[in-house]
């Protein structure tokens, strides 16, 4: 399956869950590393109705390579992929991460919950802190904040009053991690 179809399928899944309402959120998959190229969902489209052609190829700065307008957050996707080595990045607007960041603006602590295993961590005796960074429109500033708080064993980032980014080797792993993290965050804000 090509990258565009994978992005469209994943976006439809998240839209059906209420995590990509209207045109919100964006997804990316790495196409190549040297130079870094990502396919990113196109800007301004209903994420529940994307087709295989509704993506834009971007470079390491998130700038389009060829035609199309990528998501405004493509630069942060590219930075996450470059720093973490991820093969895919998902960004959704689920409510639980935003509420958790409001409660724990210095980072959301998670501990002793079985679902942490699905997020790639141990279920017990492992404090996992999901970084929280302030929202903004400059992806370089957000990228710098991401890098300052980056930990290789914590594949997620919450942007305060905005949403969550989760990454993995591919879109499937990123999805599984996101689903587990969203459950964990719903539990702690419950």
N, C-alpha and C positions, 0 to 999 in steps of 0.2 A: 504494500500500500504506500502511495507517495505521501510526502510530508504534508501537503495541502489537505489531503483527505483525512489524515490522522488529526490534524488541527481542527478540521471541521467536525469530525466525530466527537472529539473530546469537548469542544466548545458546546456542542448540542447536549452532551451529558451534563455539563456544569450548568447550562441554562435551565435544563429540566429540574435541577436541584435548587434553583433559585439563587445560585452563586454568581451567575453572569446575567444579570437582569438587563434587558435592552441591549445597549452597545457596550456595557461595562465589562472590564476584565480583558485579559489578553493571554495568549499562549505562544510558546516558541519551541522550535526544535532545531538543534545544531545540524547544519548541512555539511560543514567542513571546518577544519581547525587551522589550516595554514594556506591562506589567511582565514580568520574566523568569519563564518557566514552562518546566519540563522534565518529560518523561515518564521515570520511573526504574523499573527493574525492582523488583517488590514483594519485600519481605523474606521470608526463610525458605522459599523455594520452590526446588525442584530446577531448576537452570538449563537442564537438558537437556529439561525437560518444560513449559516456559512456554507459555501460550496468548496470544493477542492481548489478552486482558483482564487479564493479570498484570503490570500496571504501575500506578504512582501518579503523579498530577500533583503537582509540588512547586513552591514559590516560590523566590525568590533566596536564602533561608536553608536550603533543603532541607526545609522543613516542608510537610506535605501540604495540598493545596488540595482539600478534599472528603474522600471516604472512602479507606481503605486505609492500609497501613503501608509506607512506602518503605524502601529499604535504609538502614541506619544511616549510610552514607557519602554520602547524597544531598546533604548540605551541601557536601561537597568537590566533588562534581560541579557544583553550582550555582556555586561560587566559580570553578572552572576555566572554566566556560562564560562567566561574567561578565567575567573578567579577559582571557581569551584570545580571546573572540569565537567560540569553537568552536560548531559545530552539534551535535556529539555527543561523548560521553566514554565510553571503555570502561575497565573496571577488571577485571583478571584476576589469577589467582594462579599464573601460570607460574613455574617454578622458576628459570630462568636469571636473571631480574631480581633475585630475592632473593639468589641466590648472588653476583651481580655487586656488589650493594650491600654485602654482607658483606665483600667483598674491597676495595672502594673506597667507604668510608662518606662521603667528602667529595664524591662525584660520580664517575660511571663515564665514563672517557675512551674515546672511539672515534675512530679516525683511519685514513685510507687503506684503506678497505674499500668495494668497489663497491656493496654493499647500502645504504650511506648515502644513495644517490640515491633509493631507495624510501622512505626516511624523510624526504625533502624537503631533504636537504643534499648538498653536493658529495662526490664519491667520494674526492678527494685534496686534500691541503693545506687541510683544514678540520677543526680539532679540535672535536669535538662532545662536550660533557660532559652526561651525563644527571644531573639533580639527584637527590640522595637526601635524604630527610627522615626523622627518627625517627618510629616508629609511636606511635600514641596513639588514644584513643577520643573526644577532643574535636575535632570537625570544624572548629571555629573556629581552634584551635591549628594543626591541619594546614593549613588554608587560609592562615593567616598565614605559615607556613613555605614553602608553595608560592609565595606572592606574593614573598617575599624572594628566591627562587631562580629566578623565572620569566624565561624568555627567549622572545621571540616566535618565534625560529627553531628552538626545540627543543620540540616538542609532546609531551613525556613527563615523567613524574615517577615515581620509585621510592620507595615507602614501605618502609623497612628492615624486614626480617623479616615482610613482609606481601605486597606485590604491586606491580603497575605500573599507572599510569594513562596512557593515550594518547588524544589527541583530534584531531579534524579537522573539516572543514566538514560532514561527514555521517558516518553509520555506516560506509559503505564506505571512505571515506578513512581514518577512524580504524582500521579493520581492516587495511588495507594497511600503514599505518604500524606498527601493533602487530606484524604478522607479520614485517616487516623488522627491527624493533627486537629482537624475540625472537631472530631468527637472529643478529643482531650480538652480542647478549649471550651467546648460547650459544657463539659463536666465541671471545669474549674470556675466558670462564671455562673453556673446553674444556681 
